[in-house]
């Protein structure tokens, strides 16, 4: 599966953005999906994940209550609505996918995911 993230940009603190991750190549509903981010000078970290059907979602504590992950399998697209953005949310955001057949339950781990998008930059100004 090929992943294409989009929707990043510059926003003021307290503002909102919606990121999208479009998938192509395989049946989108055969994958669990995740979002990770990497801030300048820091390691990539887990942000949110969603199971293949969209029923189960998971969030890092740092974004819980502010970010919402969702997916539309008919459109082969995953979304993340980000509200109440903070300067510390500034990072390159990556979407990732893992096939149902190889998923071990570690939705928060980078090495759980087999496919990655190219990343989209989100900059939050104070």
Buried (B, 14 or more C-beta within 10 A) or exposed (E): BEBBBBBBEEBEBEBEBEBBBBBEEBEBBBBBBBBBBBBEEEEBBBBBBBBBEBEEBBBBEBBEEBBBBBBEBEEBBBBBBBBEBBEEBBBBBBBBBBBEEEBEEEBBEBEBBEBBBEBBEBBBEE
